[in-house]
């Protein structure tokens, strides 16, 4: 029921920022440690079975679920991601799995691969962008300014089309008076 409601209503405001997303998962019953970084596209379900340690990082499209089906049987089990550990892009943690403290599951790996030493090496953390340091505030301000300007300039062609549509200098007698009249004309099936 919870999963159906979550898909139907979405995350709302909680999906807009990492800290709010952590609060969202805590409200649903997951145990999320302080400083944990969870990507918005990370799939977490069966919240009461999930524990994410302090300063853990879950990369985009990684999956932490306490549910699976094996040989026609439903399995429920806890999933624990330890302190200072990380999951790489598209990694999967199966039920009854424990990613130990400081372990870093590489990209596209499974918790079944934790027996292989290369899968859990600390060097795998360099492939997880959630473990990267945050940029300087000056760079953040400059970056957001550039993104804003690009978005504004990308709307210029649309504004030019609206200008010509509303004030139509080539139509002397049949100009649109308001934006509402233009929408009426656009929605009219007889045009």
N, C-alpha and C positions, 0 to 999 in steps of 0.2 A: 504494500500500500504506500509506504513512504517513497519508494523508488518511482512509482507511477505519479504521485503528487509532485515529486521533485522534477520529473521530466515535463510534466504538464505546466507547472508554474515557473520553472527555471530558478536560477539563483537570484535574480533580481539585482538589487543594489550590492548584495554580498559578492557577486561575481566581478565587481569592478576593481578590486584591489586585493592583494595577497593577504593582508592582515584581516580584512573583512571575510575573506574566504576561509581563513583559519577559524574565525569566530563561527561562521556558518557550519563548518564541520563539527566544531565543538557542540553547537546547539543541537545537532543531529545525533550526538552521542559518541563521536570519535574522540580519542584522547590525543590531542595535538600539543606537542611541547612548545615552549617559548622559542622564538627565533626560527621556527620551521618555515621553509619556503616551499610552497606547493603551487605548481603551475595550474593555471585556470583550466587547461585542457587535460589535466590528469584525471583519470577516472577512479573515484573512490566510492565504494558502495558497501552495504552492510556495516554501517558506521560504528555500531556498538562493538564490533569485532576488530576495529582498526586502532592501532597505536603508532603514532609517529613521534619519535624522540626529539629532544632539543637540538636545534640547529641542523636538522635533517633537511634534505633537498630532494623533492620529487619532480622530475623533469616532465616536459610535455608528452602527452599520449602514453605515459606510464600507467599501469593498472595495479591497484591495490584492492583486492576483493576478498572477502572472507567466505566466498561461495564458489563452488564448482560442482560439476557433475562428472562422476567417474564410474564407468560401467553401469550406467543407469541409476546410480545412487547419488543422492544429493549430499554433498559434504559441506559442513560449516566448520570454520576454524579461525582462530585468531591470526592476525597478520601484524607483526611487530617490525617496525623500521627503527633501528637503534639511533642513539645520539650521534651526531656528526657523521651520519652515513648518507648515502645518496642513491637514487635510482636513475639510471640513464634513460634517454629517449626510447619510448616504446618497450620498456622493460615490464615484465609481469611478475608480480609476487603472488604466489598461490596460497590458499588457505593452509593454516598450521605451519607457516614459514616465519622465520626470525632472521632478519638481516642484522647482524651483530653491530655493535658500536664501532664506528670508524670504517665499516665496509662500504665499498662503492661498487654497486652493480653496474656494469657497463651498458652501453646502448644495445637495444634489442636482445637482452638476455633475460633469463628466467631465474626465479629463486631456486629452481632445480639445478642450476649451474653453479651454485655456491660451493660445491665440492671441488670444482676446478679452480686452482689457485689464480689463474690469469683473470678470471671473471670477477674477483673481489679485490683486486689490488688497488691501493690508494691512487695509482696513476689514472684510474678510470674517472676520477673526479674532474679531471681536466676536460672531459667531454660533456660535462653537465653544466649548462649555462646558468643554472640556478645557484651554483657554487661560486660564480664569478663575483668579484667585488663590485659594489655599486659605483657608477661614475661620479665624478666631481659634480657639485651642484652647478657650477658655471657651465659645464658641458651639457648638463641636463636642461638648463634654461635655453641654451643656444639650440639644442636639438629640438625641443618642443616649439621654439620659435620658427625654426625651419619647417617643421611638419605643419604648423599652422599656416605659414605662408604658402606652402605647396597646396594645401587644401583650399585656401582662398583663391589662388590663381587657377586651380583646376575648375572652379565654378564660373570663371569668366565666359567661356563659350556658352554655357547655359544661360547666363544673364543676357548675353548678346542676342540669343535666340528669343528670349522673352521680350526684350526691347523691341525687336522687329515684329514680333507677333502682336504686341499690345499697341504699338504706335504706328505700325505698318505705313511707312511713308509713301509706298506705292499705291495704297488704297485711299482714295480721297473721300469717298462717301461712306464706306463701310468699315470704319475703325472700331476697335473694341474700346469701350469706356472704362472697364475695370478688369481686374484679374478674373473676377467671377464670370464676366461675359466670355472671356477667353476659354475658361474651363467648360462653360456651357457649350461653346462651339466645338471644343475638342471632344466632348462626350456625346455630341449629337450624332446619331447613326446616319443621318441624311446628308452629311457634308461630303 
